[in-house]
Amino acid sequence: MNERTKHFLREKFKEYYLKYPIQLPPGFESREWGFVAFDALPKIVMYRHKSFLSRRETLEYPRSMAPAHVYFSVAYYKHPEAGTMADKHWLGADLIFDLDADHLRDAPNSYPGMLALVKGETVKLLEFLTDDFGFSEDVIDVVFSGGRGYHVHVRDPRVRILGSAERREIVDYVSGAGFNMKQIPGEGSGGWGTKINRWIIEYLREMYENENASKILRKFDGIGEAKARALINAGNDTNIEFIRKGKTNFLNGIPESFWNELISVAVQEIGASVDEPVTGDIKRLIRLPTSLHGGSSLRVVPLTPGTIQRFDPLDDAVAFSDAEISVEANVPAACDLRGNHFEIGEGVNTIPEYAGVYLMCRGAVEYIGKGQGSTQGV
C-alpha cells in the first residue's frame, strides 16, 4: 500500500467518523482502547492502553486519528490506562465469542460463501445461548466483524467474573467437544440430548422416505440388509414416537459403531464452531461496533439475534459511495459488493468508490484519482 493510497483511505475513514458517531460499549470508561493507524500498514502496530472518561473524548479520537482499526477490551478495569495488565486491576469481562470463516471446516473459497457459512454457525451459537443457557436476547449483542465472521457479546452480569477455564468449558459445550452418548436420549432430556434426539428422528425420517436408503445405510460397518431394513422401518410414525420418548429397545440389534459414526456427524452439524482462544481470553481487545475494518473498509455492524438472518454483509455493511474513482492493479482482482461483481484487470480501472476502497484495504489495488480508465463491474 503506497502513501497516496494510505492518505486517501485516511481521508475516507475520517469522513465516515465525522458523519457517523461510533456506538460506545457499556462501561466504556472502564475499558482499555486500542487503535491501529494506516501509517505502518501492512504492518500492524497497535496503539493501546488508552482510556476515555467522557463520551465526547471517545468520539473525538477516531475523528482526529482516522484509524484503520478500532478495538476495546472485553474486560472492565479499575485503571484501564495503566501500561501493564497487572496495574490495570481486572474487574470482570463480557463473555465473547468469535466465529470466523478461517476456523470452519470445509469453508468455501468465495467470500460470499464464507460469510453465508459463518452466519449459519452464529445462528447455531445463538440458539445454544438462549435455549440451553437461558440468556435473554436483551443481553446478547451480535456484531458483524467487518471481515470474515461475527462476534457475539454476552453482557449478563453473571458471566463477568467467569475465569478462562469456565469460558472454555462453555465453548466445549456449544461445539459438542467430548460429547458421549451411551443410548439415544429422549426429546425431553434437554440440552444436547434434545438436539441429538431431534437430529436422529429427522435422519431416520429421511431414510424412511428415501428409495436408496438401504444402499446408503449398508455403507456403514456392521449394517447389512436386515439391519438396514430395521433402521428404515424405525422412521415410520409409530417408531418415531417411541424414539421421541427415548424408548429404543427395538433398535438394540444395531451395532454401537453405527450410532457412534452417526452421532459424530450430528455433533458436527449441531455444534457451533467457535474460536476457543478468543472466548477464553478475559483481557481480549475486540473490534468496536460501528467502526470500520481497515482490512476491508466494511462497517463493523451491530445486530441482534432477531436481525442477523436478514442481514446481508456485502450490502448492509458497505460504507462508501458509488462515485467513480480510478485504481491501479498489478495483478487481476475481483470482489462482490452491493449485488455487483467486479473484475479488475491489470492497469488502471474505474470502479465505484465502495469497491475501490474495499480493494485498497485488501491490498489488491492502489489509488490513482477520480474516475478515469476502463470501467469494470457487472
N, C-alpha and C positions, 0 to 999 in steps of 0.2 A: 504494500500500500504506500503510494508516494505521498509527498507532503501536500500536493494540491488536493488529492482525494481526502486526506485527513482533514484539511481545512474545510472542504465542502461538507463533509459529514458532521464536523463540529457545529457548523452554522445551521445545518438542518436539524440536528438534535436540539440545539439551543432554541430554534423556532418552536419546536414541539413543546419543550418545557416552559417556554413563556406563554404558550397558548393553552396548554392543558396542565393544570396543577396536579401534582402527584398525590396519590392516596396514601396517607400515613397509616402505619400499623398501630394497633392499640399499644399504649405504653411506649410510644416512640422515644420518649425522653430517657427511658431506661435501656435502650438498645444501643449496641455498637453499630456503626455505619461504615461501609467500605465502598470505594469508588475506583474504577479503572478508567484512566484517561486515554484519549486517542493517541497522544504523543508517542508512546512507546510501542504501539501496535506494529506488527503482530505479537510482540512480546507482551505478556500480561503482567503489569505492575500494579499491585493493589495498594491504594492509599486507605488505610484502615485506622482503627482506634479513634474514630470521630464520634462525637455525640452532639446532640442538639437539645436546647432547653425550651425552644418555642417552635410553634408551627411555622411562623414566618421565616425563622432562620433555616429550618429544614427545607422549605420550599425554595428559598433563595439560592442555596448551594448548587443544586444541579442547573439552575438557570444561568448562573455565572460560570460554572465549570464546564457545562455541557459534556458530561462523561459518557463513555461508551457503555459502561455497565454501572448499575447502582444496586448495592446489597445492604441488607440489615441483618442483625443477628436474630436467630430464633430464641436466644436467651435474653433474660432480663438481668441487668446488673445494677449494683449499688453505685459503682463508679465505671460506667461504660467507656469513658475516655482514657482510662488507665492504659499504660503501654504494655503491661504484661497481664496474662489471663489471671494469674493469682491475685493481682491487685484489683481486678475488676469486681470481685466478690459476687459470685453467681447466685441469683435469687430464684431461678427456675427457667423453664423453657417451654415453648409451644411444642406440640407433637407434630413433626413434619414428615411428609412422605414425598419422595422424588420418583416419578415414573418417567423414564427416558427410553426412547427407542434404541439407544445404544446397548441397553441391558436386556432387550427382548430376544427370545429365541426365534430364529427364522424371520426376523424383521425384513420387510421388503426393501429394495434399494431406493425406490422412489420416495421423495419427501412427502407427497400426499399420502402414500401408502403407509409410511411410518407413523404419521400423525393419526391416521384412522385407527391403526392397531393400538397405539398407546392410549388413545381415548377410551377404547374398549377396556383396557386394563384399569384405567382410572375409574370407570363406572363400576367395575367389579370391586375395587377397593372401597368405594363409597358405600356399596351395599353391605360390605363387612362392617364398616364403621357404624352404620345406622342400625342394621339388623342384629348383628352379633354383639357389638359393644354398646349399643344403645345410645350413641351420641345423637343429640338433636342436630338437625341441619343448621340450626341457628349458630352453632359453634364450629361449623366446618366451612372453611373458605377453600375454594378451588381456584387455581391460577394456571393459565396457560403460560408456560415458561418463556415464550418468545423464541424458543429453539426447537427441540425435538420431543417435548413432552409437557407434563403437567406437574404442578406442586399442589399438595393438599395440606392445609394448616388446620390442626385441631386446637382450638383455644379454650377448651374446657379447663377451668381452674384445677380440676382433679388430676390432670396429667402433667401439670407444670413441674412437679417435684420428682417425677419418674427419672431414674438413672438410665444410663446407656444400656445396661443389661435388660431391664424391663422393656425398654423400647425395642430392642432386638427381638425379644420374645413376641411382641406384637407383630413384627414383620414375619417371624416364623409362622405365626398363626394365619395371617392373611394370605401367605404364599403356600400354606399347606406343608411346610417343611417338616419332615419326620412323621407325617400323618400315617397312622397304622390302624387297620380295620380287621378285627377278628371275625366279624359277622356283619351282614348287611343291616345297618341301623334302620329304625322306623322313621317315618317322616316327622313324628312328634319329638324326636330325640334332641332337636335343637342344634344350632351351630353347624359344624361340618357334617354331622350326622344327617341333618335335614337336607343339606345341599347334595350330599352323596346319594341319599335315597331318591331324590327327585331326578338326579342325573341318570341313575341306573334305570329308573322307570322310563325315562324318555328314550334311553338306548334300547331297552327291550321292546318298547312300542315300535320303534323304527325297525327293529329286526322282524317283528311280527308282521309288519306291512311290506317288508322288502322281499321280493321274489328271489333275490340272490343271497338271502340271509344264511342259508346252510353253507354255501361256499365261503362266505365271509367268516363265519364262526369256526369252520373247520381249519382255518389258518392258525388258530390258537393251539398251542401244545396241549395235548390231552383231550381235545374235543373232536370226537368222531361224529358219525351220522346220528346216533341215538342221542348223544348229549346235545348236539346242535338242535335237534328237534325239541328236546326238553326246554332249551333256552328260548326257542321261538315261541313255544306254547306259553311260556311264562309271560309273554306280552299280551295275552288276552285279558279282557276286562276283569274277570274273576280273579285271576292270579295277580294282576296288578294291585288289586285291593289288599290281597294278602301281603304283598311286598310293602305296600304303603304302611301297613301296621307292623312291619318287621317280622312277619311270620313267613319264613323262607325255608322251612324244613323240606319242602318238596324239591328244593334245589340242592340238597345235601350231596348228591352224586356228582355235582360239578366240581372239578379239581380246584384247589386253592390257587394254583398258579394262574388260572384264568381270571379269577377275581383280582388277584394282585396286579396283573397286567392291565385289567380294565380300570381299576382304581387309580393306577398311575396316570392314565390318560385323563381320567376325571379330575384329578387334583390339578393337573396342568391347565385344564380348561376352566376350572372354577377359581383357582387361586389367582391372586393379583401379583404381578411381577414388580416388586418394589426394590429400590436401591437401598440395601440394608445399612451401609456405612453412613448415609445421609440421615436416616432416622435415628441411628444410634449416637450421632454426634450432637451433644447437648449445647455446643457452643458454635454451631454452624452459622455461616453467613449465607443468606439465600436472596434470590432476586426480589426486588421491590415491585409489587403490583403497580401497574400504570407507568412504569419506567419503560425504556426502550432497550432491547437486546442488541448490543453492539456487534454481535456476530451475524445478525440477520436483519436488523432495523425494525423487526416486528415488535408490537406492543406486548408487554407482559400483562395479560388481560385478566382482571379479577372476574371470577364466575361464581356460581353456586351449584350445589348438587342438582338443582332443578333446571339450570340453563345450559349445562355442559353439552347435552345431547344435540341441541340445535346450533351450537357454536361452530363456526367454520373458521379455523385459524388463518387460512390462506386468503380470507376475505375480511373477516371481522378484526383481525389483528394488524392489518395494513394501515400504516400511519400517514403515509405521504401521498402527494397529489399525482394526477395523471399528466401534468405538464411535461412536455418533451425535453429531454436532456440528451447529450451525447456522451458516450462512454467508449473506451477502447479496450479490446480484449486481445491478449497474446495467443490464447487458445480458445476454441469454441466453448460456449457455456449455455446453460438453459435454466429456466425457472418457470414455475406455475404460480400465478397470483391473480386474485380477483377474477377467476374464471378464464384467464388468458394464459396461453403457453407462449413463452418467448424463447426463440433460438437465436443465440448471439454468435455471429461469425467473427473470425479474426479481423482485426482492424477496427474502424470507427463505426458505431451503431447508434441510431437514435431510437430511444425507448422511453416509456413513461417514467417519470421520476421515481415512483414507488418501486418499479422493477430495477431501475439503475441503482438506487440506494441499497436495495437488498443485495444485489450482486457485488457492489463495492464492499459491503460489510462481510460478504462471504470471501472476499479476496479474489474474485473472478474477473473484475474489470477495474479500470481507473477512470476517474472523472476527466472529461475534456471540456465541456462547457454546455451552453444551451443548444437546443436541437440542431443537429447537422449530420449528414451522413445517411446511411441506409436505415430505413425504419423496419424494425423486426417485431414479430408478435402475431399470433393468430387467435 
